[in-house]
């Protein structure tokens, strides 16, 4: 039996999910402003255009689907009358942990994007962090710099892997 609160939660969550998938799959041309005369006066400025790779989009969607499935399972545990209070506490803690991990991933993606001007994808799994960066140049120095930048965000030692995509 679904009560009103659960129905509202599922409705709003579904709406947020649909809008986020739409936003991710939306062409990047729609997000740009129509200020085409912005840089026409100064021809010496360098304009860097960064487009998100289809690989990164696929990775994000896959991770989101995986986490959504886990969140649904945890939500069912939380709302189930048959679950013990210990199980509900564990489910709540796991939901909090998922939110923290998602926030850390977004922060790391933004840091890498601003520091190195690279479109990237970050996945945190325990103490292992996978970074996928889209760039034409694949060199060890860039990978080491990305690893150092990621490690700076953590107090404990984490294992960072960097993979380059074209």
C-alpha positions in Angstrom: 0.0 0.0 0.0 1.5 3.3 -1.1 0.6 6.3 1.0 0.5 9.9 -0.1 4.0 10.8 1.1 5.6 7.9 -0.8 3.6 8.7 -3.9 4.7 12.4 -3.8 8.3 11.3 -3.3 8.3 8.9 -6.2 6.6 11.4 -8.4 9.1 14.2 -7.7 12.0 11.8 -7.9 10.9 10.6 -11.3 10.5 14.1 -12.5 14.0 15.1 -11.3 15.4 11.9 -13.0 13.7 12.6 -16.3 14.8 16.3 -16.3 18.4 15.4 -15.4 18.6 12.8 -18.2 17.1 15.4 -20.6 19.7 17.9 -19.5 22.5 15.5 -20.0 21.4 14.4 -23.4 20.6 18.0 -24.6 22.8 19.3 -27.3 25.4 21.7 -26.0 24.5 24.3 -28.7 21.3 25.0 -26.8 23.2 25.9 -23.7 25.3 28.5 -25.4 24.2 32.1 -25.4 23.5 33.9 -28.6 26.1 36.6 -28.0 28.0 35.9 -31.2 29.5 39.5 -31.3 31.1 39.0 -27.9 34.6 38.2 -29.2 34.4 39.6 -32.7 36.2 42.8 -31.9 39.4 41.1 -30.6 40.7 38.5 -33.0 43.7 37.7 -30.9 41.8 36.0 -28.1 42.0 32.3 -27.9 38.7 30.6 -27.5 38.7 27.1 -26.1 35.6 25.0 -26.9 35.0 22.0 -24.8 32.4 19.5 -25.8 31.5 16.6 -23.6 32.3 13.2 -25.0 29.6 10.6 -25.7 31.7 8.2 -23.6 31.5 10.5 -20.6 27.8 10.9 -21.0 27.3 7.1 -21.2 29.5 6.6 -18.1 27.5 9.2 -16.1 24.2 7.6 -17.1 25.4 4.1 -16.3 26.6 5.3 -12.9 23.4 7.2 -12.2 21.3 4.1 -13.1 23.4 1.9 -10.9 23.0 4.4 -8.0 19.3 4.9 -8.6 18.8 1.2 -8.3 20.7 1.1 -5.1 18.8 4.1 -3.7 15.5 2.5 -4.6 16.4 -0.6 -2.7 17.5 1.4 0.3 14.3 3.5 0.2 12.3 0.3 0.2 14.2 -0.8 3.2 13.5 2.5 4.9 9.8 2.5 4.2 9.2 -1.2 4.8 7.3 -2.0 8.0 9.0 -5.4 8.0 12.5 -3.9 8.3 14.1 -3.7 11.7 15.3 -0.4 13.1 18.9 -1.6 12.6 18.3 -2.3 8.9 16.7 1.1 8.6 19.6 2.8 10.2 22.1 1.0 7.9 20.0 1.9 4.9 19.9 5.6 6.0 23.6 5.7 6.6 24.2 4.2 3.1 22.0 6.8 1.6 24.0 9.5 3.3 27.2 8.0 2.1 25.9 7.8 -1.5 25.1 11.6 -1.3 28.5 12.4 0.1 30.3 10.3 -2.6 28.2 12.0 -5.3 29.1 15.4 -3.9 32.8 14.5 -3.8 32.7 13.2 -7.4 31.1 16.5 -8.6 33.7 18.6 -6.7 36.6 16.6 -8.2 35.1 16.9 -11.7 34.8 20.6 -11.3 38.4 20.9 -9.9 39.8 18.9 -12.8 37.8 20.9 -15.3 38.8 24.3 -14.0 42.5 23.3 -13.3 43.3 21.4 -16.4 40.5 22.5 -18.8 39.5 18.9 -19.4 36.1 17.3 -19.7 36.2 14.4 -17.3 34.3 11.7 -15.4 35.1 10.7 -11.8 33.9 7.6 -10.0 34.6 6.9 -6.4 34.4 3.3 -5.2 35.6 3.0 -1.6 39.2 4.2 -1.6 39.6 3.8 -5.4 39.0 6.7 -7.6 38.7 6.4 -11.4 39.2 9.5 -13.6 38.5 9.5 -17.3 39.6 12.6 -19.1 39.0 13.6 -22.7 42.1 14.9 -24.3 44.2 14.5 -27.4 47.4 14.4 -25.5 48.2 11.4 -23.3 51.2 12.0 -21.2 52.4 10.8 -17.8 53.0 14.3 -16.5 49.3 15.3 -17.0 48.2 12.0 -15.4 50.4 12.6 -12.4 49.2 16.2 -12.0 45.6 15.0 -12.0 46.4 12.3 -9.5 48.0 14.9 -7.2 45.0 17.2 -7.5 42.6 14.4 -6.6 44.8 13.2 -3.7 44.8 16.7 -2.2 41.1 16.5 -1.6 41.5 13.5 0.7 43.1 13.1 4.1 43.7 9.4 3.8 45.6 7.6 0.9 43.4 6.8 -2.1 44.2 4.9 -5.2 43.7 7.1 -8.2 43.6 5.8 -11.8 43.6 8.1 -14.8 42.4 7.0 -18.2 42.5 9.2 -21.3 39.9 9.1 -24.0 39.9 11.0 -27.4 
